Amino acid sequence: MTTTGEHAESAYLLGHSPTELDRLVLQARLYDPITTHALRLAGLSSGMRVPDVGCGAGDVTSAAAAIVGPTGAVTGIDEAPAALESARARAARRGAETGGEGEGVISFREAILPDVTLEEPVDAVIGRPILGHLPDPVTALRRLSRPVRPGGIIAFQDFDNHPLRVVPATPLTGAVLQTIAEGLTVDGTDLGAGARLYSLFQEAGLPPSGISATTPTGGAEGRRHELLARTHAFGDRRGPVPVGVEEGRVVCGVVGEEAKGASW
């Protein structure tokens, strides 16, 4: 595998600060069931060897390991040392708590995406959400699919910023959602690749055998409420912008009196 020392600024716009890694962990608690369903639907199964590209804090890596079981293996790949450090620590704690029973072997490696070189063919390559954060997602898909054996699986999950809305609409929630949509647009390109997944696969010469969309909904309470409350600012690229992004179709609410009774 190609590994790195010092390298260019990460493609991931939200950065890898402790605050962002904590937000990703909270986000995963809400969306791991959706991802697990999508991976099973794509055909991930027992005994497979799978790289999870852009693994971040390692939640999708763990979800995939639970699917491939003790005869399989999942390698989380990221270019951010801070994210990998967090992912390794969390996987170690998870193993200590569960004894690793029923899960595949988990490992983590550093590599610049999408230039990942694997020593052996793999059964699948997966990621959530990563394609929209890469400069050229079509080329990335082509490169990341190379180590996948014939008949293998290429499965990516990403968010779609377009259906953002709150019912009933309020001035504060409308401003927050507009800010999120604008903040996730760089040089005119929407970083939410969810709505573009079909065309991206087609352009990469990988006609998709299936595609689905999930729209999470909820009110201004519980973990969804907390997720938005703990959103953070973008870094130097765009200045401070509050962010609250989920996988699938992005849906967010806001903290405050006017959000009570609203759904998103």
C-alpha positions in Angstrom: 0.0 0.0 0.0 1.2 3.5 -0.7 1.8 5.3 2.5 2.6 8.9 3.2 4.7 11.2 5.3 4.1 14.9 4.9 1.5 15.6 2.2 -0.8 18.3 0.8 -3.8 19.7 2.6 -6.5 17.1 3.1 -9.3 17.1 0.5 -11.9 16.8 3.4 -13.3 20.3 3.7 -14.4 19.9 7.4 -10.9 19.1 8.6 -9.9 16.5 11.3 -10.0 18.5 14.5 -11.1 16.7 17.7 -14.4 18.6 17.4 -15.0 17.3 13.9 -14.0 13.7 14.8 -16.5 13.9 17.7 -19.1 15.1 15.3 -18.4 12.3 12.9 -18.8 9.8 15.8 -22.2 11.3 16.7 -23.3 11.3 13.1 -22.4 7.7 12.8 -24.6 6.7 15.7 -27.5 8.0 13.7 -26.5 6.8 10.2 -24.7 3.5 10.7 -27.9 1.4 10.4 -28.6 3.1 7.1 -25.0 2.4 5.9 -25.2 -1.2 7.1 -28.4 -1.8 5.2 -26.8 -0.2 2.1 -23.7 -2.4 2.3 -25.7 -5.6 2.7 -27.9 -4.5 -0.2 -24.8 -4.0 -2.3 -23.7 -7.6 -1.6 -21.1 -7.3 1.2 -21.0 -10.6 3.0 -19.0 -13.0 5.1 -15.4 -13.6 4.4 -14.8 -10.6 2.2 -11.6 -8.4 2.2 -12.7 -4.8 2.0 -10.9 -1.4 2.1 -13.0 1.5 3.5 -11.6 4.6 1.8 -11.8 7.9 3.6 -12.5 6.1 6.8 -12.3 9.0 9.2 -13.0 7.9 12.8 -13.6 4.3 11.6 -17.3 3.8 12.0 -18.0 2.5 8.5 -14.9 0.2 8.9 -16.4 -1.3 12.1 -19.9 -1.6 10.4 -18.3 -3.5 7.5 -16.3 -5.7 9.8 -19.5 -6.8 11.5 -20.8 -7.9 8.1 -17.8 -9.7 6.8 -17.4 -11.6 10.0 -14.4 -13.4 11.5 -13.3 -14.8 8.2 -13.1 -11.4 6.6 -11.0 -8.3 6.9 -11.6 -4.5 6.6 -8.8 -1.9 6.2 -9.7 1.7 7.0 -7.8 4.1 4.8 -7.4 7.8 5.3 -4.8 10.5 4.6 -5.3 12.2 8.0 -3.1 10.9 10.8 -5.4 12.4 13.5 -8.4 10.5 12.1 -6.4 7.3 11.9 -5.2 7.7 15.5 -8.8 8.1 16.7 -10.0 5.2 14.5 -7.4 2.9 15.9 -8.1 3.9 19.5 -11.8 3.4 19.1 -11.4 0.0 17.4 -9.1 -1.1 20.2 -11.7 -0.1 22.8 -14.4 -1.8 20.8 -12.3 -5.0 20.7 -11.7 -4.8 24.4 -15.4 -4.5 25.1 -16.6 -7.2 22.7 -13.6 -9.4 22.4 -13.8 -8.9 18.6 -16.3 -11.8 18.5 -18.1 -12.1 15.2 -16.2 -9.3 13.5 -13.6 -9.3 10.8 -10.0 -8.3 11.3 -9.7 -4.5 11.3 -6.6 -2.5 10.4 -5.9 1.1 9.4 -3.4 2.6 7.0 -2.5 6.0 5.8 -2.6 6.9 2.1 -3.3 9.8 -0.1 -6.6 9.3 -1.8 -7.3 8.1 -4.5 -3.7 6.9 -5.0 -4.1 3.7 -3.0 -2.0 0.7 -4.0 -3.1 -2.7 -2.5 -0.8 -5.7 -2.6 -3.6 -8.1 -3.3 -7.1 -8.0 -5.0 -10.0 -7.2 -2.8 -13.7 -8.3 -2.9 -15.1 -4.8 -2.5 -14.2 -1.1 -2.0 -16.5 1.1 0.1 -16.7 4.7 1.3 -19.0 7.2 3.1 -19.1 10.2 2.2 -15.8 10.7 0.4 -16.3 11.1 -3.4 -17.6 14.7 -3.2 -14.6 15.8 -1.2 -12.1 14.5 -3.9 -11.0 16.9 -6.6 -11.9 14.5 -9.4 -14.4 11.9 -8.2 -14.6 10.1 -11.6 -10.9 9.5 -11.7 -11.0 8.5 -8.1 -13.7 5.9 -8.8 -11.5 4.4 -11.6 -8.4 4.2 -9.5 -10.2 2.9 -6.4 -11.9 0.2 -8.4 -8.7 -1.2 -9.9 -7.9 -3.6 -7.0 -11.4 -5.0 -6.9 -11.6 -8.5 -8.3 -13.9 -9.3 -11.3 -17.4 -9.5 -10.1 -16.6 -7.6 -6.9 -18.4 -4.7 -5.3 -17.9 -0.9 -5.5 -20.2 0.8 -3.0 -20.2 4.4 -2.0 -22.7 6.4 0.1 -22.8 10.2 -0.1 -25.1 13.0 0.9 -27.4 15.1 -1.2 -27.7 18.8 -0.2 -30.6 19.6 -2.5 -33.6 18.4 -0.4 -32.7 20.4 2.7 -35.8 21.6 4.4 -37.6 22.1 7.7 -41.4 21.8 8.1 -42.8 24.2 9.2 -40.2 26.7 7.8 -38.8 29.3 10.1 -36.4 32.2 9.5 -33.6 30.7 11.6 -33.8 27.2 10.2 -34.0 28.6 6.7 -30.8 30.6 7.2 -29.0 27.7 8.7 -29.9 25.4 5.8 -28.9 28.0 3.3 -25.6 28.5 5.0 -24.9 24.7 5.0 -25.7 24.5 1.2 -23.5 27.5 0.4 -20.7 26.2 2.7 -20.6 22.9 0.9 -20.2 24.5 -2.5 -16.6 25.1 -3.6 -15.8 26.9 -6.8 -19.3 26.2 -8.0 -19.2 22.5 -7.2 -21.6 20.9 -4.8 -19.6 18.6 -2.4 -22.7 16.5 -1.9 -22.1 13.7 -4.4 -25.3 11.8 -3.6 -27.4 13.2 -6.4 -24.4 12.7 -8.8 -23.5 9.1 -7.9 -25.2 7.5 -10.9 -23.6 9.9 -13.4 -20.2 9.6 -11.6 -20.3 5.8 -11.9 -21.3 6.0 -15.5 -18.5 8.5 -16.4 -16.0 6.2 -14.6 -17.1 3.3 -16.9 -18.8 1.5 -14.0 -22.5 1.3 -14.8 -24.2 0.9 -11.4 -26.2 -2.2 -10.9 -28.3 -0.4 -8.3 -28.8 2.9 -6.5 -31.0 3.9 -3.7 -31.7 7.0 -1.5 -32.7 7.3 2.1 -34.3 10.4 3.6 -33.9 10.5 7.4 -36.4 12.6 9.2 -36.9 13.7 12.8 -37.7 16.5 15.2 -35.8 19.0 17.3 -34.9 16.5 20.0 -32.5 13.7 20.7 -29.3 13.0 18.8 -30.3 14.9 15.7 -30.8 18.0 17.8 -27.4 17.4 19.5 -25.7 16.8 16.1 -26.5 20.3 14.9 -25.7 21.8 18.3 -22.2 20.4 18.0 -21.5 21.5 14.4 -18.4 23.4 13.9 -16.8 26.0 11.6 -15.0 25.4 8.4 -11.3 26.1 8.4 -9.3 28.7 6.5 -10.7 27.7 3.1 -14.0 29.5 3.6 -13.9 31.2 7.0 -16.3 30.3 9.8 -19.4 28.6 8.6 -21.7 26.4 10.8 -22.2 22.9 9.4 -24.6 20.1 10.0 -24.3 17.4 7.4 -25.7 13.8 7.3 -25.3 11.0 4.8 -28.0 10.0 2.4 -30.1 13.1 1.9 -28.9 15.9 4.1 -31.5 16.9 6.7 -30.8 19.2 9.6 -32.7 21.1 12.3 -31.6 23.9 14.6 -31.3 24.5 18.3 -33.8 27.0 19.6 -37.3 27.7 20.6 -38.5 28.2 17.1 -37.3 24.7 16.2 -39.7 23.0 18.6 -42.4 21.2 16.7 -40.5 21.4 13.5 -39.4 18.3 11.5 -36.6 17.8 9.1 
